[in-house]
Amino acid sequence: MTLDIITPDRKVFSGEASAVTFPGSEGQFQVLNNHAPLVSTLDKGKLIVQTTSGEQTFIVDGGVVEVLQNKVLVLAESVVA
């Protein structure tokens, strides 16, 4: 699936991911390939991206995630890599 992590001032990540773990407002959740459509709010916490080359962790300070047809878009208030 393709993943884009965007803040108001820059694009933090853009690429392929095999799994993404989010700090959801109602608890942590994970999205895999072919996930059902989803829109959720995010709390402050770790966003973990698993790619073929390894794992990357970003600290997000809230935001929104949309999952649709193997495209994941994260609109974060701010991100620390």
C-alpha positions as CSV (number, residue, x, y, z in Angstrom):
1,M,0.0,0.0,0.0
2,T,1.1,3.6,-0.5
3,L,1.5,5.8,2.5
4,D,1.8,9.6,2.7
5,I,2.4,11.4,6.0
6,I,1.8,15.2,5.6
7,T,2.0,18.1,8.0
8,P,0.8,21.7,7.3
9,D,4.4,22.6,6.4
10,R,6.0,19.5,4.7
11,K,5.6,16.0,3.4
12,V,7.3,13.7,6.0
13,F,7.0,10.3,4.3
14,S,5.9,9.1,0.9
15,G,6.3,5.5,-0.2
16,E,5.3,1.8,0.1
17,A,4.5,0.2,3.4
18,S,3.4,-3.3,4.3
19,A,1.9,-2.3,7.7
20,V,1.3,0.9,9.6
21,T,0.4,1.2,13.3
22,F,-1.4,4.3,14.5
23,P,-2.1,6.0,17.9
24,G,-5.9,6.2,17.4
25,S,-8.0,8.4,19.6
26,E,-9.8,5.2,20.9
27,G,-6.6,3.1,21.1
28,Q,-3.8,1.8,18.9
29,F,-4.7,0.1,15.6
30,Q,-2.9,-1.3,12.6
31,V,-3.6,-1.1,8.9
32,L,-2.4,-3.8,6.4
33,N,-2.7,-4.2,2.6
34,N,-6.3,-4.4,1.4
35,H,-7.8,-2.9,4.6
36,A,-11.4,-1.8,4.5
37,P,-12.0,2.0,4.0
38,L,-11.4,3.9,7.2
39,V,-11.3,7.4,8.5
40,S,-10.0,8.0,12.1
41,T,-8.6,10.7,14.3
42,L,-5.2,10.3,15.9
43,D,-3.9,11.2,19.3
44,K,-0.3,12.1,20.2
45,G,1.9,9.0,20.0
46,K,4.0,6.6,17.9
47,L,3.2,6.0,14.2
48,I,5.1,2.9,13.2
49,V,5.7,2.2,9.5
50,Q,6.9,-1.2,8.3
51,T,8.5,-1.3,4.9
52,T,10.6,-3.9,3.0
53,S,13.8,-2.1,4.2
54,G,12.8,-2.1,7.9
55,E,10.8,-0.1,10.4
56,Q,10.5,3.7,10.9
57,T,8.9,5.4,13.9
58,F,7.4,8.9,13.8
59,I,5.9,10.8,16.8
60,V,2.7,12.5,15.7
61,D,0.9,15.2,17.6
62,G,-2.7,14.3,16.6
63,G,-4.3,14.4,13.2
64,V,-6.5,12.3,10.9
65,V,-5.9,9.2,8.8
66,E,-7.8,8.0,5.7
67,V,-7.5,4.5,4.3
68,L,-9.0,3.9,0.8
69,Q,-8.1,1.4,-1.9
70,N,-4.6,0.6,-0.5
71,K,-3.8,4.3,-0.2
72,V,-3.2,5.7,3.3
73,L,-3.1,9.4,3.9
74,V,-2.1,10.8,7.3
75,L,-2.7,14.5,7.9
76,A,-0.7,15.2,11.1
77,E,-0.6,18.4,13.1
78,S,3.1,17.9,13.6
79,V,5.6,15.0,13.3
80,V,9.0,14.2,14.9
81,A,11.0,11.6,13.1
